[in-house]
């Protein structure tokens, strides 16, 4: 999953669903934001993009 973030400027959690469930992808992104590894780029609740 981290390789995808390194290869792209921004990703939606849906881009990770081939690796894990939709809920797990959202939780992973939220956890990485909390740890300071990712930033949430859109500022919206409904459709979020994450990047480094």
Backbone bond lengths (Angstrom), bond angles and torsions (degrees), N, CA, C in turn:
res aa  C-N    CA-C-N  psi(-1)  N-CA   C-N-CA  omega(-1)  CA-C   N-CA-C  phi
1 X - - - 1.455 - - 1.524 110.82 -
2 X 1.314 117.01 -39.23 1.462 119.56 -178.73 1.521 111.99 -67.34
3 X 1.326 117.29 -29.50 1.462 120.24 176.67 1.521 111.22 -60.82
4 X 1.331 117.13 -36.05 1.460 120.53 178.48 1.518 111.27 -64.58
5 X 1.325 117.51 -41.43 1.460 120.49 179.09 1.528 111.24 -67.64
6 X 1.312 117.24 -33.82 1.461 120.47 178.33 1.528 111.63 -72.25
7 X 1.325 117.40 -28.90 1.461 121.66 -177.01 1.525 113.26 -86.70
8 X 1.332 118.38 -21.35 1.465 122.26 -175.49 1.520 110.44 -117.58
9 X 1.338 116.22 154.50 1.465 120.35 176.01 1.520 111.50 -71.81
10 X 1.334 116.89 -40.24 1.467 121.81 -179.17 1.522 108.56 -150.58
11 X 1.323 115.31 146.34 1.461 121.15 179.51 1.515 110.28 -138.52
12 X 1.320 115.30 146.16 1.456 121.64 168.34 1.525 107.28 -90.45
13 X 1.321 118.16 150.85 1.469 119.74 177.88 1.530 112.96 -56.34
14 X 1.324 117.55 -25.18 1.464 120.70 179.00 1.528 111.80 -61.74
15 X 1.327 117.55 -23.35 1.464 120.63 178.26 1.524 111.74 -68.85
16 X 1.316 117.15 -14.39 1.463 121.56 -178.33 1.522 112.99 -98.96
17 X 1.331 117.96 0.34 1.465 119.76 -172.42 1.521 113.40 -70.17
18 X 1.317 118.96 -14.14 1.467 118.70 173.88 1.529 110.85 -76.83
19 X 1.338 116.93 -13.62 1.463 121.68 177.92 1.522 113.15 -100.29
20 X 1.340 116.58 -27.53 1.463 121.50 -174.76 1.522 108.94 -157.16
21 X 1.318 117.13 174.04 1.462 120.50 178.90 1.528 110.21 -68.93
22 X 1.322 116.00 162.99 1.462 121.89 -179.90 1.523 110.87 -59.47
23 X 1.318 116.20 -44.71 1.470 120.44 179.85 1.530 111.27 -64.56
24 X 1.315 116.99 -42.39 1.465 120.42 179.04 1.528 111.04 -63.65
25 X 1.319 117.21 -37.62 1.467 120.82 178.74 1.527 110.60 -65.01
26 X 1.332 117.28 -43.03 1.469 120.50 178.06 1.520 111.08 -64.31
27 X 1.327 116.39 -42.49 1.466 119.84 180.00 1.528 111.53 -66.49
28 X 1.326 117.61 -38.48 1.460 120.84 176.86 1.528 110.26 -61.24
29 X 1.323 116.86 -46.10 1.467 120.21 179.55 1.524 110.69 -63.01
30 X 1.316 117.50 -44.18 1.470 120.34 178.94 1.528 111.13 -62.42
31 X 1.318 116.80 -39.33 1.472 120.52 179.50 1.526 111.15 -67.64
32 X 1.323 117.22 -40.20 1.460 120.10 178.72 1.525 111.55 -67.76
33 X 1.328 117.26 -31.35 1.471 120.57 173.95 1.523 109.42 -66.62
34 X 1.324 116.70 -44.84 1.466 120.94 -179.69 1.533 111.46 -61.66
35 X 1.315 117.07 -32.98 1.465 121.48 179.29 1.529 112.64 -83.23
36 X 1.325 116.70 -8.83 1.459 120.60 179.71 1.520 114.35 86.86
37 X 1.326 117.74 9.50 1.462 121.14 -179.08 1.526 112.35 -83.38
38 X 1.334 117.52 -29.17 1.464 123.15 178.40 1.515 109.59 -125.89
39 X 1.336 114.37 162.42 1.465 120.34 171.93 1.517 108.03 -121.72
40 X 1.324 115.97 143.61 1.459 121.68 172.85 1.517 105.77 -86.81
41 X 1.334 117.51 123.77 1.454 121.83 -168.02 1.523 114.97 -96.56
42 X 1.328 119.29 -19.66 1.464 120.13 -171.66 1.515 114.13 -93.90
43 X 1.323 118.33 -30.48 1.457 120.75 -176.39 1.518 113.54 76.19
44 X 1.320 117.45 13.49 1.466 121.47 -179.83 1.523 109.83 -112.71
45 X 1.319 115.74 157.59 1.467 120.42 177.99 1.524 112.62 -88.79
46 X 1.332 117.23 -30.62 1.458 119.87 -171.04 1.528 113.31 -83.42
47 X 1.297 118.47 -37.98 1.465 121.30 -179.01 1.514 107.74 -135.86
48 X 1.311 116.27 110.52 1.459 120.95 -174.79 1.522 110.59 -111.94
49 X 1.309 114.64 142.19 1.455 121.79 171.39 1.520 107.63 -118.25
50 X 1.310 115.41 140.64 1.459 121.04 -177.61 1.519 109.42 -121.67
51 X 1.316 115.70 147.19 1.459 121.03 177.37 1.513 110.50 -156.40
52 X 1.318 115.08 175.82 1.466 120.41 -178.58 1.487 111.88 -79.04
